[in-house]
Amino acid sequence: MTEKPTFIFREEMTTDEGYVQWMADIRQRFRQSQVKASVRVNTAMLEFYWSVGRDLVALRAEERWGAGVVKQFALDMRQEFPNETGFSDTNVKYMKRWYLFYYERVKKCQRPVDLIGHQAGGQLEAPEKSHQVGDELSMTIRQRVIDEKGQRFVDQLEMPEIFGQVPWGQHIDIVSRCETIEEALFYVQQVVDGGWSRPKLNANIDKQLYQSQGAALSNFEHTLPASQSQLAKELLKDPYHFEFLTMKEEYEEQDLEDALVSNVTRFLMELGQGFSYVGRQMELQMSGGQTFFPDLLFYHIPQHRYVVIELKVVKFIPEFAGKLNFNVTAIDELMRGEGDNPTVGLLICKSTDKTVVEWSLRDINKPLGVSTYQLEEVVERTVKELEERKKEGLRK
């Protein structure tokens, strides 16, 4: 006798732990496949855009066929592929502009240049070198035969693989607003690592994130091993932008600290990727009974180090460095684990004098940095003030 198949009712199946776990795994895998599919589609489209820009440059299209060649090409492509978007005159011009931005700068490069996006280990190869470094941010000009008769050799630049992970709109903004190839590749890396939207990219360009990254004054070169000095320096920037805070006209350090902790998610975004919030005013108790309370403590996960932050709402004075130096020492002694790198101290002040900061840090043996902050100061209006103004208006 043939056994009848056993059916499990939906209610029993959806509450079964194994089924629930399996479905969770399936959902995650499906989302990952969607992301991979969109990346592949984006990469293919960008490779095509890059090739169009490359051909327009390599063939010297305007010189060869006249100034209207881009407009004619766009028209021909729209007629050939009427259901496809992306072949407006403006977009085709952006294809050429995108390719030309990198091509011209690599062509002019006479020596290897270290990229800001060091985490990718990138180098920009000099144009006369013909080998690939193997890094996705490496860009090398090669020679290629482009005419059918094989009589003409021209330079061409291959599209780095990482470009395929950046949406077209962000590419347009990067080459439209950046001056150097280092700056452009810095933002490319940030878009990929942070998943930046187009508005966020432009907001960070407005804030000159590239220029401010690593701009904080520090003594890292003298207090950290060479292998860590540059990495630690890139943790800090100057200035920090606290425009997301609403502060009254006159405020104390406690007010600024309260506001930052209340907006800790935004604060973490401003600090940069990899920071984890540990706490504020954490009690550091010494063996003799004395206690000390650093303003804010963070941990930078990629670099495996604590970062102590002290806030000052006034201009930097030398005494501030002494207190921060002590707090960094205390964290190293009381909290630093076996696998942790040396703790870094960061003092964020209202303003600084470069010479005073440099002299203050010169003989300190702990790694300290000093930065400034910017915010929109808004005068707080009380309900009483608003009522008085309303009454004054009624009298008139």
C-alpha atoms as a printed R data frame, in Angstrom:
    type eleno elety resid chain resno      x      y       z
1   ATOM     1    CA   MET     A     1  0.000  0.000   0.000
2   ATOM     2    CA   THR     A     2  1.406  3.342  -1.060
3   ATOM     3    CA   GLU     A     3  1.912  5.796   1.801
4   ATOM     4    CA   LYS     A     4  0.199  9.125   1.434
5   ATOM     5    CA   PRO     A     5  2.457 12.196   1.497
6   ATOM     6    CA   THR     A     6  2.506 14.113   4.759
7   ATOM     7    CA   PHE     A     7  1.581 17.781   4.533
8   ATOM     8    CA   ILE     A     8  2.514 20.270   7.260
9   ATOM     9    CA   PHE     A     9  0.038 23.069   7.809
10  ATOM    10    CA   ARG     A    10  1.340 26.628   7.436
11  ATOM    11    CA   GLU     A    11  0.876 27.425  11.130
12  ATOM    12    CA   GLU     A    12  3.070 24.510  12.182
13  ATOM    13    CA   MET     A    13  5.682 25.139   9.519
14  ATOM    14    CA   THR     A    14  6.144 28.874  10.160
15  ATOM    15    CA   THR     A    15  6.696 28.309  13.853
16  ATOM    16    CA   ASP     A    16  9.220 25.513  13.365
17  ATOM    17    CA   GLU     A    17 12.662 26.811  14.379
18  ATOM    18    CA   GLY     A    18 14.477 25.065  11.546
19  ATOM    19    CA   TYR     A    19 12.097 26.390   8.911
20  ATOM    20    CA   VAL     A    20 12.276 29.941  10.299
21  ATOM    21    CA   GLN     A    21 16.078 29.859  10.301
22  ATOM    22    CA   TRP     A    22 16.149 28.460   6.765
23  ATOM    23    CA   MET     A    23 13.792 31.193   5.515
24  ATOM    24    CA   ALA     A    24 15.918 33.874   7.166
25  ATOM    25    CA   ASP     A    25 18.966 32.490   5.365
26  ATOM    26    CA   ILE     A    26 17.075 32.369   2.056
27  ATOM    27    CA   ARG     A    27 15.939 35.992   2.421
28  ATOM    28    CA   GLN     A    28 19.500 37.109   3.130
29  ATOM    29    CA   ARG     A    29 20.863 35.186   0.150
30  ATOM    30    CA   PHE     A    30 18.185 36.626  -2.124
31  ATOM    31    CA   ARG     A    31 18.977 40.194  -1.037
32  ATOM    32    CA   GLN     A    32 22.656 39.517  -1.666
33  ATOM    33    CA   SER     A    33 21.849 38.179  -5.132
34  ATOM    34    CA   GLN     A    34 19.833 41.332  -5.866
35  ATOM    35    CA   VAL     A    35 22.759 43.507  -4.849
36  ATOM    36    CA   LYS     A    36 25.184 41.463  -6.951
37  ATOM    37    CA   ALA     A    37 22.845 41.625  -9.941
38  ATOM    38    CA   SER     A    38 22.491 45.400  -9.673
39  ATOM    39    CA   VAL     A    39 26.270 45.773  -9.348
40  ATOM    40    CA   ARG     A    40 26.793 43.640 -12.462
41  ATOM    41    CA   VAL     A    41 24.267 45.717 -14.417
42  ATOM    42    CA   ASN     A    42 25.828 48.957 -13.194
43  ATOM    43    CA   THR     A    43 29.328 47.730 -14.022
44  ATOM    44    CA   ALA     A    44 28.357 46.716 -17.551
45  ATOM    45    CA   MET     A    45 26.707 50.075 -18.189
46  ATOM    46    CA   LEU     A    46 29.689 52.008 -16.812
47  ATOM    47    CA   GLU     A    47 32.161 49.954 -18.852
48  ATOM    48    CA   PHE     A    48 30.165 50.901 -21.939
49  ATOM    49    CA   TYR     A    49 30.076 54.602 -20.945
50  ATOM    50    CA   TRP     A    50 33.820 54.482 -20.296
51  ATOM    51    CA   SER     A    51 34.444 52.924 -23.720
52  ATOM    52    CA   VAL     A    52 32.388 55.637 -25.444
53  ATOM    53    CA   GLY     A    53 34.310 58.369 -23.647
54  ATOM    54    CA   ARG     A    54 37.594 56.624 -24.455
55  ATOM    55    CA   ASP     A    55 36.730 56.394 -28.155
56  ATOM    56    CA   LEU     A    56 35.687 60.037 -28.377
57  ATOM    57    CA   VAL     A    57 39.061 61.016 -26.900
58  ATOM    58    CA   ALA     A    58 41.223 58.468 -28.729
59  ATOM    59    CA   LEU     A    59 39.643 59.106 -32.122
60  ATOM    60    CA   ARG     A    60 39.727 62.873 -31.608
61  ATOM    61    CA   ALA     A    61 36.137 62.748 -32.749
62  ATOM    62    CA   GLU     A    62 35.483 66.505 -32.866
63  ATOM    63    CA   GLU     A    63 38.604 67.154 -34.930
64  ATOM    64    CA   ARG     A    64 37.855 64.272 -37.247
65  ATOM    65    CA   TRP     A    65 34.092 64.670 -37.804
66  ATOM    66    CA   GLY     A    66 33.311 68.165 -36.565
67  ATOM    67    CA   ALA     A    67 31.931 69.823 -33.423
68  ATOM    68    CA   GLY     A    68 28.493 68.250 -33.893
69  ATOM    69    CA   VAL     A    69 29.697 64.663 -33.679
70  ATOM    70    CA   VAL     A    70 28.521 64.142 -30.078
71  ATOM    71    CA   LYS     A    71 25.041 65.401 -30.875
72  ATOM    72    CA   GLN     A    72 24.898 63.234 -34.016
73  ATOM    73    CA   PHE     A    73 26.160 60.170 -32.137
74  ATOM    74    CA   ALA     A    74 23.541 60.659 -29.410
75  ATOM    75    CA   LEU     A    75 20.800 61.012 -32.030
76  ATOM    76    CA   ASP     A    76 21.920 57.900 -33.907
77  ATOM    77    CA   MET     A    77 22.002 55.862 -30.701
78  ATOM    78    CA   ARG     A    78 18.501 56.989 -29.699
79  ATOM    79    CA   GLN     A    79 17.201 56.015 -33.102
80  ATOM    80    CA   GLU     A    80 18.965 52.652 -33.016
81  ATOM    81    CA   PHE     A    81 17.886 51.888 -29.428
82  ATOM    82    CA   PRO     A    82 14.674 53.860 -28.827
83  ATOM    83    CA   ASN     A    83 13.801 52.033 -25.614
84  ATOM    84    CA   GLU     A    84 17.147 52.684 -23.952
85  ATOM    85    CA   THR     A    85 17.874 55.723 -21.804
86  ATOM    86    CA   GLY     A    86 21.226 57.402 -21.342
87  ATOM    87    CA   PHE     A    87 21.826 58.697 -24.862
88  ATOM    88    CA   SER     A    88 20.984 62.349 -24.385
89  ATOM    89    CA   ASP     A    89 23.513 64.884 -25.699
90  ATOM    90    CA   THR     A    90 24.352 65.869 -22.126
91  ATOM    91    CA   ASN     A    91 24.928 62.312 -20.953
92  ATOM    92    CA   VAL     A    92 27.235 61.492 -23.862
93  ATOM    93    CA   LYS     A    93 29.236 64.641 -23.062
94  ATOM    94    CA   TYR     A    94 29.529 63.371 -19.484
95  ATOM    95    CA   MET     A    95 30.891 60.051 -20.781
96  ATOM    96    CA   LYS     A    96 33.710 61.897 -22.474
97  ATOM    97    CA   ARG     A    97 34.253 64.209 -19.508
98  ATOM    98    CA   TRP     A    98 34.401 61.262 -17.101
99  ATOM    99    CA   TYR     A    99 37.038 59.412 -19.086
100 ATOM   100    CA   LEU     A   100 39.015 62.560 -19.934
101 ATOM   101    CA   PHE     A   101 39.235 63.630 -16.275
102 ATOM   102    CA   TYR     A   102 41.267 60.544 -15.354
103 ATOM   103    CA   TYR     A   103 43.075 60.158 -18.670
104 ATOM   104    CA   GLU     A   104 44.537 63.669 -18.619
105 ATOM   105    CA   ARG     A   105 45.712 63.410 -15.033
106 ATOM   106    CA   VAL     A   106 47.287 59.973 -15.418
107 ATOM   107    CA   LYS     A   107 48.940 61.144 -18.619
108 ATOM   108    CA   LYS     A   108 50.553 64.089 -16.824
109 ATOM   109    CA   CYS     A   109 51.720 61.990 -13.895
110 ATOM   110    CA   GLN     A   110 55.490 61.528 -13.942
111 ATOM   111    CA   ARG     A   111 55.948 59.479 -10.763
112 ATOM   112    CA   PRO     A   112 53.961 57.113  -8.513
113 ATOM   113    CA   VAL     A   113 51.511 58.975  -6.274
114 ATOM   114    CA   ASP     A   114 50.182 57.546  -2.999
115 ATOM   115    CA   LEU     A   115 46.411 57.619  -2.843
116 ATOM   116    CA   ILE     A   116 44.466 58.904   0.142
117 ATOM   117    CA   GLY     A   117 42.447 55.685   0.078
118 ATOM   118    CA   HIS     A   118 45.346 53.785   1.625
119 ATOM   119    CA   GLN     A   119 43.093 50.991   2.877
120 ATOM   120    CA   ALA     A   120 42.964 49.693  -0.675
121 ATOM   121    CA   GLY     A   121 46.749 49.851  -0.808
122 ATOM   122    CA   GLY     A   122 46.523 51.846  -4.005
123 ATOM   123    CA   GLN     A   123 49.154 53.514  -6.108
124 ATOM   124    CA   LEU     A   124 48.753 55.641  -9.158
125 ATOM   125    CA   GLU     A   125 51.147 54.335 -11.755
126 ATOM   126    CA   ALA     A   126 53.274 56.637 -13.833
127 ATOM   127    CA   PRO     A   127 52.126 56.564 -17.476
128 ATOM   128    CA   GLU     A   128 55.375 55.183 -18.813
129 ATOM   129    CA   LYS     A   129 54.975 51.988 -16.787
130 ATOM   130    CA   SER     A   130 53.158 49.238 -18.616
131 ATOM   131    CA   HIS     A   131 52.537 46.714 -15.839
132 ATOM   132    CA   GLN     A   132 49.546 46.530 -13.530
133 ATOM   133    CA   VAL     A   133 50.077 46.740  -9.789
134 ATOM   134    CA   GLY     A   134 47.070 44.494  -9.255
135 ATOM   135    CA   ASP     A   135 45.141 47.004  -7.148
136 ATOM   136    CA   GLU     A   136 41.676 48.136  -8.116
137 ATOM   137    CA   LEU     A   137 42.680 51.786  -7.759
138 ATOM   138    CA   SER     A   138 45.698 51.428 -10.031
139 ATOM   139    CA   MET     A   139 45.310 53.233 -13.320
140 ATOM   140    CA   THR     A   140 47.785 52.673 -16.140
141 ATOM   141    CA   ILE     A   141 47.802 54.016 -19.659
142 ATOM   142    CA   ARG     A   142 48.407 51.342 -22.285
143 ATOM   143    CA   GLN     A   143 48.702 51.458 -26.045
144 ATOM   144    CA   ARG     A   144 46.013 49.978 -28.240
145 ATOM   145    CA   VAL     A   145 45.447 49.566 -31.978
146 ATOM   146    CA   ILE     A   146 42.083 51.143 -32.742
147 ATOM   147    CA   ASP     A   147 41.796 51.335 -36.522
148 ATOM   148    CA   GLU     A   148 41.002 48.391 -38.754
149 ATOM   149    CA   LYS     A   149 44.250 48.576 -40.699
150 ATOM   150    CA   GLY     A   150 46.343 48.384 -37.562
151 ATOM   151    CA   GLN     A   151 48.334 51.465 -38.548
152 ATOM   152    CA   ARG     A   152 47.528 53.767 -35.636
153 ATOM   153    CA   PHE     A   153 48.451 53.303 -31.982
154 ATOM   154    CA   VAL     A   154 46.795 55.456 -29.318
155 ATOM   155    CA   ASP     A   155 46.884 55.621 -25.550
156 ATOM   156    CA   GLN     A   156 43.966 54.235 -23.608
157 ATOM   157    CA   LEU     A   157 43.108 54.012 -19.941
158 ATOM   158    CA   GLU     A   158 41.363 50.980 -18.510
159 ATOM   159    CA   MET     A   159 38.458 51.519 -16.108
160 ATOM   160    CA   PRO     A   160 39.350 50.412 -12.554
161 ATOM   161    CA   GLU     A   161 37.116 47.629 -11.257
162 ATOM   162    CA   ILE     A   162 36.037 49.666  -8.236
163 ATOM   163    CA   PHE     A   163 34.315 52.188 -10.522
164 ATOM   164    CA   GLY     A   164 31.635 49.586 -11.246
165 ATOM   165    CA   GLN     A   165 30.478 49.811  -7.629
166 ATOM   166    CA   VAL     A   166 29.728 53.537  -7.880
167 ATOM   167    CA   PRO     A   167 26.461 54.787  -9.448
168 ATOM   168    CA   TRP     A   168 26.721 56.941 -12.559
169 ATOM   169    CA   GLY     A   169 25.319 60.045 -10.874
170 ATOM   170    CA   GLN     A   170 28.049 59.955  -8.233
171 ATOM   171    CA   HIS     A   171 30.716 59.589 -10.933
172 ATOM   172    CA   ILE     A   172 29.395 62.716 -12.656
173 ATOM   173    CA   ASP     A   173 29.502 64.727  -9.417
174 ATOM   174    CA   ILE     A   174 32.993 63.521  -8.523
175 ATOM   175    CA   VAL     A   175 34.642 64.522 -11.805
176 ATOM   176    CA   SER     A   176 32.608 67.743 -11.934
177 ATOM   177    CA   ARG     A   177 33.622 68.909  -8.479
178 ATOM   178    CA   CYS     A   178 37.074 67.443  -7.795
179 ATOM   179    CA   GLU     A   179 40.340 69.040  -8.873
180 ATOM   180    CA   THR     A   180 42.825 66.185  -8.559
181 ATOM   181    CA   ILE     A   181 42.790 62.468  -9.230
182 ATOM   182    CA   GLU     A   182 43.679 61.788  -5.582
183 ATOM   183    CA   GLU     A   183 40.619 63.710  -4.429
184 ATOM   184    CA   ALA     A   184 38.363 61.961  -6.949
185 ATOM   185    CA   LEU     A   185 39.596 58.478  -6.003
186 ATOM   186    CA   PHE     A   186 39.226 59.347  -2.321
187 ATOM   187    CA   TYR     A   187 35.512 60.008  -2.850
188 ATOM   188    CA   VAL     A   188 35.139 56.928  -5.057
189 ATOM   189    CA   GLN     A   189 36.528 54.832  -2.198
190 ATOM   190    CA   GLN     A   190 34.266 56.547   0.343
191 ATOM   191    CA   VAL     A   191 31.143 55.953  -1.778
192 ATOM   192    CA   VAL     A   192 32.013 52.249  -2.009
193 ATOM   193    CA   ASP     A   193 32.993 51.777   1.636
194 ATOM   194    CA   GLY     A   194 30.186 53.859   3.105
195 ATOM   195    CA   GLY     A   195 27.439 53.252   0.558
196 ATOM   196    CA   TRP     A   196 27.054 57.020   0.188
197 ATOM   197    CA   SER     A   197 23.978 58.345  -1.564
198 ATOM   198    CA   ARG     A   198 24.357 61.188  -4.042
199 ATOM   199    CA   PRO     A   199 23.187 63.847  -1.525
200 ATOM   200    CA   LYS     A   200 25.603 62.543   1.109
201 ATOM   201    CA   LEU     A   201 28.485 62.577  -1.375
202 ATOM   202    CA   ASN     A   202 27.802 66.182  -2.287
203 ATOM   203    CA   ALA     A   203 27.359 67.179   1.346
204 ATOM   204    CA   ASN     A   204 30.804 65.779   2.154
205 ATOM   205    CA   ILE     A   205 32.348 67.495  -0.858
206 ATOM   206    CA   ASP     A   206 30.746 70.742   0.341
207 ATOM   207    CA   LYS     A   207 32.383 70.178   3.723
208 ATOM   208    CA   GLN     A   208 35.710 69.518   1.959
209 ATOM   209    CA   LEU     A   209 36.097 66.145   3.637
210 ATOM   210    CA   TYR     A   210 39.088 65.253   1.473
211 ATOM   211    CA   GLN     A   211 40.957 68.407   2.455
212 ATOM   212    CA   SER     A   212 40.103 68.033   6.145
213 ATOM   213    CA   GLN     A   213 40.929 64.315   6.417
214 ATOM   214    CA   GLY     A   214 44.231 63.958   8.224
215 ATOM   215    CA   ALA     A   215 44.550 67.746   8.582
216 ATOM   216    CA   ALA     A   216 44.490 67.807  12.383
217 ATOM   217    CA   LEU     A   217 47.702 68.920  14.089
218 ATOM   218    CA   SER     A   218 49.332 65.976  15.857
219 ATOM   219    CA   ASN     A   219 52.562 64.511  17.189
220 ATOM   220    CA   PHE     A   220 51.951 61.052  15.707
221 ATOM   221    CA   GLU     A   221 55.194 60.966  13.727
222 ATOM   222    CA   HIS     A   222 57.179 61.112  16.965
223 ATOM   223    CA   THR     A   223 54.951 59.007  19.215
224 ATOM   224    CA   LEU     A   224 53.827 56.103  17.009
225 ATOM   225    CA   PRO     A   225 55.690 53.541  14.884
226 ATOM   226    CA   ALA     A   226 56.016 54.517  11.225
227 ATOM   227    CA   SER     A   227 53.571 51.760  10.253
228 ATOM   228    CA   GLN     A   228 50.865 53.329  12.460
229 ATOM   229    CA   SER     A   229 51.583 57.062  12.233
230 ATOM   230    CA   GLN     A   230 49.874 57.767   8.905
231 ATOM   231    CA   LEU     A   231 46.967 55.454   9.679
232 ATOM   232    CA   ALA     A   232 46.323 57.198  12.994
233 ATOM   233    CA   LYS     A   233 46.612 60.602  11.346
234 ATOM   234    CA   GLU     A   234 43.865 59.686   8.898
235 ATOM   235    CA   LEU     A   235 41.548 58.968  11.827
236 ATOM   236    CA   LEU     A   236 41.392 62.689  12.556
237 ATOM   237    CA   LYS     A   237 40.310 65.681  10.519
238 ATOM   238    CA   ASP     A   238 40.052 69.423  10.890
239 ATOM   239    CA   PRO     A   239 37.532 70.904  11.245
240 ATOM   240    CA   TYR     A   240 34.711 68.738  12.561
241 ATOM   241    CA   HIS     A   241 31.274 69.882  11.428
242 ATOM   242    CA   PHE     A   242 28.614 69.959  14.138
243 ATOM   243    CA   GLU     A   243 25.929 71.765  12.152
244 ATOM   244    CA   PHE     A   244 23.492 69.034  13.154
245 ATOM   245    CA   LEU     A   245 23.451 70.553  16.669
246 ATOM   246    CA   THR     A   246 21.229 73.404  17.837
247 ATOM   247    CA   MET     A   247 23.109 75.388  20.452
248 ATOM   248    CA   LYS     A   248 22.172 78.569  22.297
249 ATOM   249    CA   GLU     A   249 24.335 81.639  21.829
250 ATOM   250    CA   GLU     A   250 26.344 81.036  25.003
251 ATOM   251    CA   TYR     A   251 27.055 77.431  25.908
252 ATOM   252    CA   GLU     A   252 29.451 75.503  28.132
253 ATOM   253    CA   GLU     A   253 31.520 72.381  27.486
254 ATOM   254    CA   GLN     A   254 28.886 70.317  29.290
255 ATOM   255    CA   ASP     A   255 26.211 71.633  26.907
256 ATOM   256    CA   LEU     A   256 28.276 70.677  23.854
257 ATOM   257    CA   GLU     A   257 29.012 67.248  25.294
258 ATOM   258    CA   ASP     A   258 25.320 66.676  26.120
259 ATOM   259    CA   ALA     A   259 24.305 67.680  22.601
260 ATOM   260    CA   LEU     A   260 26.859 65.385  20.949
261 ATOM   261    CA   VAL     A   261 25.904 62.398  23.083
262 ATOM   262    CA   SER     A   262 22.216 63.055  22.370
263 ATOM   263    CA   ASN     A   263 23.113 62.970  18.674
264 ATOM   264    CA   VAL     A   264 25.727 60.237  18.972
265 ATOM   265    CA   THR     A   265 24.719 58.577  15.692
266 ATOM   266    CA   ARG     A   266 25.304 61.819  13.783
267 ATOM   267    CA   PHE     A   267 28.502 62.371  15.772
268 ATOM   268    CA   LEU     A   268 29.784 58.921  14.799
269 ATOM   269    CA   MET     A   269 29.051 59.700  11.147
270 ATOM   270    CA   GLU     A   270 31.061 62.911  11.466
271 ATOM   271    CA   LEU     A   271 33.979 61.125  13.128
272 ATOM   272    CA   GLY     A   272 34.162 58.702  10.202
273 ATOM   273    CA   GLN     A   273 33.869 54.997   9.518
274 ATOM   274    CA   GLY     A   274 34.966 52.405  12.037
275 ATOM   275    CA   PHE     A   275 34.274 54.322  15.269
276 ATOM   276    CA   SER     A   276 32.297 52.718  18.079
277 ATOM   277    CA   TYR     A   277 30.964 54.731  21.021
278 ATOM   278    CA   VAL     A   278 32.180 53.449  24.391
279 ATOM   279    CA   GLY     A   279 30.932 56.079  26.846
280 ATOM   280    CA   ARG     A   280 31.136 59.544  28.375
281 ATOM   281    CA   GLN     A   281 32.620 60.688  31.670
282 ATOM   282    CA   MET     A   282 33.740 57.130  32.388
283 ATOM   283    CA   GLU     A   283 35.224 56.808  35.842
284 ATOM   284    CA   LEU     A   284 38.931 55.988  35.805
285 ATOM   285    CA   GLN     A   285 39.863 55.058  39.365
286 ATOM   286    CA   MET     A   286 43.486 55.075  40.457
287 ATOM   287    CA   SER     A   287 44.951 52.759  43.087
288 ATOM   288    CA   GLY     A   288 45.262 55.693  45.494
289 ATOM   289    CA   GLY     A   289 41.543 56.428  45.315
290 ATOM   290    CA   GLN     A   290 41.600 59.402  42.939
291 ATOM   291    CA   THR     A   291 39.171 59.310  40.031
292 ATOM   292    CA   PHE     A   292 39.257 60.993  36.624
293 ATOM   293    CA   PHE     A   293 36.578 61.372  33.961
294 ATOM   294    CA   PRO     A   294 37.502 61.741  30.265
295 ATOM   295    CA   ASP     A   295 34.823 63.567  28.272
296 ATOM   296    CA   LEU     A   296 34.203 60.925  25.590
297 ATOM   297    CA   LEU     A   297 35.711 57.547  24.788
298 ATOM   298    CA   PHE     A   298 35.502 55.735  21.449
299 ATOM   299    CA   TYR     A   299 37.069 52.615  19.976
300 ATOM   300    CA   HIS     A   300 38.231 52.480  16.363
301 ATOM   301    CA   ILE     A   301 37.565 48.913  15.301
302 ATOM   302    CA   PRO     A   302 39.730 48.680  12.118
303 ATOM   303    CA   GLN     A   303 42.794 50.077  13.918
304 ATOM   304    CA   HIS     A   304 42.132 48.322  17.238
305 ATOM   305    CA   ARG     A   305 42.681 51.370  19.412
306 ATOM   306    CA   TYR     A   306 40.842 53.564  21.900
307 ATOM   307    CA   VAL     A   307 40.351 57.226  21.029
308 ATOM   308    CA   VAL     A   308 39.891 59.664  23.917
309 ATOM   309    CA   ILE     A   309 38.129 62.922  23.001
310 ATOM   310    CA   GLU     A   310 38.199 66.080  25.092
311 ATOM   311    CA   LEU     A   311 35.951 69.016  24.171
312 ATOM   312    CA   LYS     A   312 36.784 72.687  24.683
313 ATOM   313    CA   VAL     A   313 34.503 75.563  23.719
314 ATOM   314    CA   VAL     A   314 37.374 78.067  23.817
315 ATOM   315    CA   LYS     A   315 40.656 78.552  21.979
316 ATOM   316    CA   PHE     A   316 43.410 75.981  22.602
317 ATOM   317    CA   ILE     A   317 45.846 76.656  25.450
318 ATOM   318    CA   PRO     A   318 48.867 74.471  26.390
319 ATOM   319    CA   GLU     A   319 47.278 73.242  29.643
320 ATOM   320    CA   PHE     A   320 44.676 71.296  27.647
321 ATOM   321    CA   ALA     A   321 47.373 69.008  26.212
322 ATOM   322    CA   GLY     A   322 48.570 68.010  29.669
323 ATOM   323    CA   LYS     A   323 45.143 66.820  30.786
324 ATOM   324    CA   LEU     A   324 44.548 64.891  27.553
325 ATOM   325    CA   ASN     A   325 47.991 63.302  27.826
326 ATOM   326    CA   PHE     A   326 47.111 62.025  31.300
327 ATOM   327    CA   ASN     A   327 43.755 60.608  30.165
328 ATOM   328    CA   VAL     A   328 45.394 58.752  27.270
329 ATOM   329    CA   THR     A   329 47.935 57.266  29.692
330 ATOM   330    CA   ALA     A   330 45.139 56.242  32.058
331 ATOM   331    CA   ILE     A   331 43.191 54.480  29.277
332 ATOM   332    CA   ASP     A   332 46.356 52.673  28.179
333 ATOM   333    CA   GLU     A   333 47.035 51.503  31.718
334 ATOM   334    CA   LEU     A   334 43.484 50.645  32.807
335 ATOM   335    CA   MET     A   335 41.613 49.587  29.670
336 ATOM   336    CA   ARG     A   336 43.957 48.799  26.788
337 ATOM   337    CA   GLY     A   337 43.994 45.074  26.010
338 ATOM   338    CA   GLU     A   338 46.761 42.822  24.742
339 ATOM   339    CA   GLY     A   339 45.702 43.155  21.083
340 ATOM   340    CA   ASP     A   340 45.035 46.897  21.188
341 ATOM   341    CA   ASN     A   341 47.268 49.498  19.593
342 ATOM   342    CA   PRO     A   342 48.287 52.612  21.566
343 ATOM   343    CA   THR     A   343 45.424 54.901  22.553
344 ATOM   344    CA   VAL     A   344 45.100 58.189  20.678
345 ATOM   345    CA   GLY     A   345 43.919 61.444  22.221
346 ATOM   346    CA   LEU     A   346 41.933 64.081  20.321
347 ATOM   347    CA   LEU     A   347 41.252 67.579  21.597
348 ATOM   348    CA   ILE     A   348 38.455 69.386  19.735
349 ATOM   349    CA   CYS     A   349 38.558 73.139  20.390
350 ATOM   350    CA   LYS     A   350 36.742 76.237  19.246
351 ATOM   351    CA   SER     A   351 39.916 77.526  17.586
352 ATOM   352    CA   THR     A   352 43.686 76.980  17.604
353 ATOM   353    CA   ASP     A   353 47.004 78.673  17.009
354 ATOM   354    CA   LYS     A   354 49.212 76.325  14.992
355 ATOM   355    CA   THR     A   355 52.477 77.343  16.660
356 ATOM   356    CA   VAL     A   356 51.054 77.059  20.173
357 ATOM   357    CA   VAL     A   357 49.692 73.585  19.404
358 ATOM   358    CA   GLU     A   358 52.956 72.375  17.869
359 ATOM   359    CA   TRP     A   359 55.026 73.611  20.796
360 ATOM   360    CA   SER     A   360 52.578 72.111  23.295
361 ATOM   361    CA   LEU     A   361 52.759 68.654  21.687
362 ATOM   362    CA   ARG     A   362 56.471 68.620  20.958
363 ATOM   363    CA   ASP     A   363 57.711 66.970  24.172
364 ATOM   364    CA   ILE     A   364 54.635 64.856  24.940
365 ATOM   365    CA   ASN     A   365 55.215 61.112  24.504
366 ATOM   366    CA   LYS     A   366 51.586 60.071  23.973
367 ATOM   367    CA   PRO     A   367 49.929 60.354  20.521
368 ATOM   368    CA   LEU     A   368 47.715 63.454  20.622
369 ATOM   369    CA   GLY     A   369 45.884 65.441  17.965
370 ATOM   370    CA   VAL     A   370 44.193 68.828  18.048
371 ATOM   371    CA   SER     A   371 41.288 69.888  15.821
372 ATOM   372    CA   THR     A   372 38.602 72.558  15.694
373 ATOM   373    CA   TYR     A   373 34.842 72.377  15.257
374 ATOM   374    CA   GLN     A   374 32.224 74.403  13.431
375 ATOM   375    CA   LEU     A   375 28.531 74.711  14.160
376 ATOM   376    CA   GLU     A   376 25.558 76.965  13.593
377 ATOM   377    CA   GLU     A   377 24.984 78.927  16.789
378 ATOM   378    CA   VAL     A   378 21.275 79.514  17.260
379 ATOM   379    CA   VAL     A   379 19.951 81.768  19.989
380 ATOM   380    CA   GLU     A   380 17.459 79.812  22.043
381 ATOM   381    CA   ARG     A   381 14.078 81.579  22.304
382 ATOM   382    CA   THR     A   382 11.988 80.853  25.349
383 ATOM   383    CA   VAL     A   383  8.205 80.681  25.359
384 ATOM   384    CA   LYS     A   384  8.162 83.913  27.343
385 ATOM   385    CA   GLU     A   385 10.214 85.756  24.708
386 ATOM   386    CA   LEU     A   386  7.881 84.565  21.959
387 ATOM   387    CA   GLU     A   387  4.819 85.635  23.935
388 ATOM   388    CA   GLU     A   388  6.299 89.088  24.553
389 ATOM   389    CA   ARG     A   389  6.998 89.551  20.847
390 ATOM   390    CA   LYS     A   390  3.451 88.436  20.031
391 ATOM   391    CA   LYS     A   391  2.009 90.982  22.476
392 ATOM   392    CA   GLU     A   392  4.274 93.685  21.076
393 ATOM   393    CA   GLY     A   393  2.970 92.936  17.610
394 ATOM   394    CA   LEU     A   394 -0.658 93.207  18.760
395 ATOM   395    CA   ARG     A   395  0.003 96.607  20.302
396 ATOM   396    CA   LYS     A   396  1.247 97.898  16.953
